[in-house]
Amino acid sequence: MSLPSQPDAKGYLNVRIEPMTLEDIPEVMVIERSSFSRPWPERAYRYELTQNPNAHFVVARLDGHASVAKQTSALGRLRIRRARTDNAPDAVVGFAGLWMQVDEAHIATIAVHPDFRGRGVGDKLLRAMLLTAQQHCARIVTLEVRVSNLVAQRLYQKYQFEVVGLRKAYYQDNREDALIMTITHFDTPEYRAWLAAVNAASH
Ligand SMILES: CC(C)(COP(=O)(O)OP(=O)(O)OC[C@H]1O[C@@H](n2cnc3c(N)ncnc32)[C@H](O)[C@@H]1OP(=O)(O)O)[C@@H](O)C(=O)NCCC(=O)NCCS
């Protein structure tokens, strides 16, 4: 019998999506710094969690401490251990954030720890964000993504985001352009039914 914390037959990790708390920030920062060339500072997460009523930030947690040893490399274990405190809950392996702006949902951020990518965590985080947007009656969902970030674009396309525009030199580190991607038909019965079916069939 397989333990709930082990990857399933398809190699997906068993993670649960939970609201981000202040206690999660050290682990979030480890992932943030290893995922983005211009990482958000810690205070940005504090602000989102304590001051911004329109922010919805979540983390993906491995199901059980044992899974850290079973599911990742020694380097990943080390990085995670360094970010954790003695009485920390189960390890955070990814996070995502959404801002609700009237009837528009904006995916503010999404990242998965490098040692845990390609195993369904980003997919589950994005789905959680889309379901949150739905609960808040979003009409459309939008985001920016680097032109060069083909992996993220592929994830967004899977959920029917389409390119609707370009922000020239949007990223300050290398003046890279951003694609604006949107689910224009988010608020339709067809999309709602599709997302519900995908969610029901997913890990
Ligand atoms: C983008 C990111 C969040 C994806 O997370 P992940 O856990 O690796 O993604 P998943 O394993 O859930 O894969 C979901 C989908 O993403 C796409 N994808 C993931 N890895 C991919 C790869 N190596 N090549 C191409 N597409 C890939 C696929 O569409 C995949 O769906 P599929 O498995 O049905 O083909 C992760 O790569 C990451 O943290 N990147 C750094 C931060 C970042 O770029 N964030 C986005 C900013 S806009």
The ligand as a Tripos MOL2 file, in Angstrom:
@<TRIPOS>MOLECULE
LIG
   48    50     1     0     0
SMALL
NO_CHARGES

@<TRIPOS>ATOM
      1 C1          5.8720   27.6000  -14.0980 C.3       1 LIG1
      2 C2          5.9210   26.6480  -12.8840 C.3       1 LIG1
      3 C3          5.1390   27.2780  -11.7300 C.3       1 LIG1
      4 C4          5.2510   25.3160  -13.2990 C.3       1 LIG1
      5 O1          5.1800   24.5040  -12.1210 O.3       1 LIG1
      6 P1          5.3670   22.9050  -12.2020 P.3       1 LIG1
      7 O2          4.9990   22.3460  -10.8850 O.co2     1 LIG1
      8 O3          6.7220   22.5840  -12.7200 O.co2     1 LIG1
      9 O4          4.2940   22.5280  -13.3140 O.3       1 LIG1
     10 P2          3.4770   21.1560  -13.4420 P.3       1 LIG1
     11 O5          4.3630   19.9980  -13.2050 O.co2     1 LIG1
     12 O6          2.2590   21.2660  -12.6290 O.co2     1 LIG1
     13 O7          3.0890   21.1860  -14.9930 O.3       1 LIG1
     14 C5          1.9320   21.8690  -15.4180 C.3       1 LIG1
     15 C6          2.0520   22.2060  -16.8950 C.3       1 LIG1
     16 O8          3.1160   23.1480  -17.0860 O.3       1 LIG1
     17 C7          3.7460   22.8730  -18.3380 C.3       1 LIG1
     18 N1          5.0980   22.4070  -18.0750 N.ar      1 LIG1
     19 C8          5.6450   22.0800  -16.8620 C.ar      1 LIG1
     20 N2          6.9380   21.7500  -17.0270 N.ar      1 LIG1
     21 C9          7.2100   21.8870  -18.3490 C.ar      1 LIG1
     22 C10         8.3840   21.7160  -19.1390 C.ar      1 LIG1
     23 N3          9.5440   21.3340  -18.5970 N.pl3     1 LIG1
     24 N4          8.3030   21.9630  -20.4690 N.ar      1 LIG1
     25 C11         7.1390   22.3640  -21.0320 C.ar      1 LIG1
     26 N5          5.9890   22.5380  -20.3430 N.ar      1 LIG1
     27 C12         6.0340   22.3020  -19.0210 C.ar      1 LIG1
     28 C13         2.9430   21.7800  -18.9900 C.3       1 LIG1
     29 O9          1.8750   22.3830  -19.7000 O.3       1 LIG1
     30 C14         2.3890   21.0480  -17.7730 C.3       1 LIG1
     31 O10         1.2180   20.3350  -18.0640 O.3       1 LIG1
     32 P3          1.3420   18.7680  -18.5160 P.3       1 LIG1
     33 O11         2.0700   18.0810  -17.4060 O.co2     1 LIG1
     34 O12        -0.0850   18.3330  -18.6480 O.co2     1 LIG1
     35 O13         2.1200   18.7830  -19.7950 O.co2     1 LIG1
     36 C15         7.3980   26.3500  -12.4740 C.3       1 LIG1
     37 O14         8.1090   25.9510  -13.6190 O.3       1 LIG1
     38 C16         8.1150   27.5080  -11.8140 C.2       1 LIG1
     39 O15         8.0500   27.6990  -10.6140 O.2       1 LIG1
     40 N6          8.8420   28.3120  -12.6140 N.am      1 LIG1
     41 C17         9.6000   29.4510  -12.0570 C.3       1 LIG1
     42 C18         8.6850   30.5680  -11.6570 C.3       1 LIG1
     43 C19         7.8750   31.0730  -12.8440 C.2       1 LIG1
     44 O16         8.3620   31.1610  -13.9610 O.2       1 LIG1
     45 N7          6.6090   31.4410  -12.5690 N.am      1 LIG1
     46 C20         5.7150   31.9760  -13.5550 C.3       1 LIG1
     47 C21         5.8700   33.4400  -13.6280 C.3       1 LIG1
     48 S1          4.7620   34.1570  -14.8370 S.3       1 LIG1
@<TRIPOS>BOND
     1     1     2 1
     2     2     3 1
     3     2     4 1
     4     2    36 1
     5     4     5 1
     6     5     6 1
     7     6     7 2
     8     6     8 1
     9     6     9 1
    10     9    10 1
    11    10    11 2
    12    10    12 1
    13    10    13 1
    14    13    14 1
    15    14    15 1
    16    15    16 1
    17    15    30 1
    18    16    17 1
    19    17    18 1
    20    17    28 1
    21    18    19 ar
    22    18    27 ar
    23    19    20 ar
    24    20    21 ar
    25    21    22 ar
    26    21    27 ar
    27    22    23 1
    28    22    24 ar
    29    24    25 ar
    30    25    26 ar
    31    26    27 ar
    32    28    29 1
    33    28    30 1
    34    30    31 1
    35    31    32 1
    36    32    33 2
    37    32    34 1
    38    32    35 1
    39    36    37 1
    40    36    38 1
    41    38    39 2
    42    38    40 1
    43    40    41 1
    44    41    42 1
    45    42    43 1
    46    43    44 2
    47    43    45 1
    48    45    46 1
    49    46    47 1
    50    47    48 1
@<TRIPOS>SUBSTRUCTURE
     1 LIG1         1 GROUP 0 **** ****
